[in-house]
Amino acid sequence: MKKDKVKVLDEVWTEDHIKSFLSVRPHDNSDEDFHMLLKAYQSMRKEDFAVFVAFFRGENRNINAQGSDGRTVPDIVTEHRHGAEYVDILKSVGTR
């Protein structure tokens, strides 16, 4: 079978594309800020994530919002092998 989609690597993200993650909403009752920040982390390269975090904080959103298990995005990112630079970005804007 032929794949329907080609994986895109090193896609250039515009500011509008990055800002579009500010409108990502959960489909359950989870915290909006947590969901939005997690989706951005999962989708973006560190450079784009740094831009997103600046927009996120500019809207007074909560970097320390918790998921249903009580963990924050910084808690989750810390556990990932390549998460150190993302953690540094989050720390630069005031995580606990």
C-alpha positions as CSV (number, residue, x, y, z in Angstrom):
1,M,0.0,0.0,0.0
2,K,1.1,3.5,-0.7
3,K,1.3,6.0,2.2
4,D,-1.3,8.9,2.0
5,K,1.0,11.4,3.6
6,V,4.6,12.2,3.4
7,K,6.4,13.0,6.6
8,V,7.5,16.7,6.6
9,L,10.7,17.4,8.4
10,D,12.1,20.8,9.2
11,E,8.9,22.6,8.2
12,V,9.2,26.3,8.6
13,W,6.5,27.6,11.0
14,T,5.1,31.1,10.6
15,E,4.1,33.2,13.6
16,D,0.5,32.7,12.6
17,H,0.9,28.9,12.6
18,I,2.6,29.0,16.0
19,K,-0.1,31.3,17.4
20,S,-2.8,28.9,16.1
21,F,-1.9,26.6,19.0
22,L,-3.3,29.3,21.3
23,S,-6.7,28.2,20.1
24,V,-6.2,24.5,20.7
25,R,-8.8,23.2,23.2
26,P,-9.1,19.9,25.0
27,H,-12.0,17.6,24.2
28,D,-12.5,16.7,27.8
29,N,-12.5,18.7,31.0
30,S,-8.8,19.0,31.3
31,D,-7.1,22.3,31.9
32,E,-6.9,24.4,28.7
33,D,-3.5,25.8,29.5
34,F,-2.1,22.4,30.2
35,H,-3.5,20.9,27.0
36,M,-2.4,23.8,24.8
37,L,1.1,23.8,26.2
38,L,1.5,20.0,25.9
39,K,0.3,20.0,22.3
40,A,2.7,22.8,21.4
41,Y,5.6,20.9,23.0
42,Q,4.6,17.7,21.2
43,S,4.4,19.4,17.8
44,M,7.1,22.0,17.7
45,R,10.8,22.2,17.4
46,K,12.5,24.0,20.3
47,E,12.9,27.3,18.4
48,D,9.2,27.4,17.5
49,F,8.3,26.3,21.0
50,A,10.2,29.2,22.4
51,V,8.2,31.6,20.3
52,F,5.0,29.9,21.3
53,V,5.9,30.1,25.0
54,A,6.4,33.9,24.6
55,F,2.9,34.2,23.0
56,F,1.5,31.9,25.7
57,R,2.8,34.0,28.5
58,G,1.8,37.2,26.7
59,E,-1.8,36.0,27.2
60,N,-1.1,35.4,30.9
61,R,-1.6,31.7,30.5
62,N,-0.4,29.3,33.2
63,I,2.9,27.5,32.5
64,N,2.3,25.4,35.7
65,A,-1.2,24.2,34.8
66,Q,-1.7,20.6,35.8
67,G,-3.0,17.6,33.9
68,S,-5.5,15.2,35.3
69,D,-2.7,13.3,37.0
70,G,-1.4,16.4,38.8
71,R,1.7,16.8,36.6
72,T,2.7,19.9,34.8
73,V,4.1,20.1,31.2
74,P,7.5,20.9,32.7
75,D,7.2,17.8,34.9
76,I,6.5,15.7,31.7
77,V,9.2,17.3,29.6
78,T,11.8,16.7,32.3
79,E,11.3,12.9,31.9
80,H,12.0,13.0,28.1
81,R,15.5,12.2,26.8
82,H,15.6,15.3,24.6
83,G,13.5,17.5,26.8
84,A,16.3,19.5,28.5
85,E,16.3,22.4,26.1
86,Y,12.5,22.6,26.3
87,V,12.7,22.6,30.1
88,D,15.2,25.5,29.8
89,I,12.6,27.5,27.7
90,L,9.9,26.8,30.3
91,K,12.2,27.8,33.2
92,S,13.1,31.0,31.5
93,V,9.5,32.2,31.8
94,G,8.9,31.1,35.4
95,T,8.0,27.5,36.0
96,R,8.0,26.3,39.6
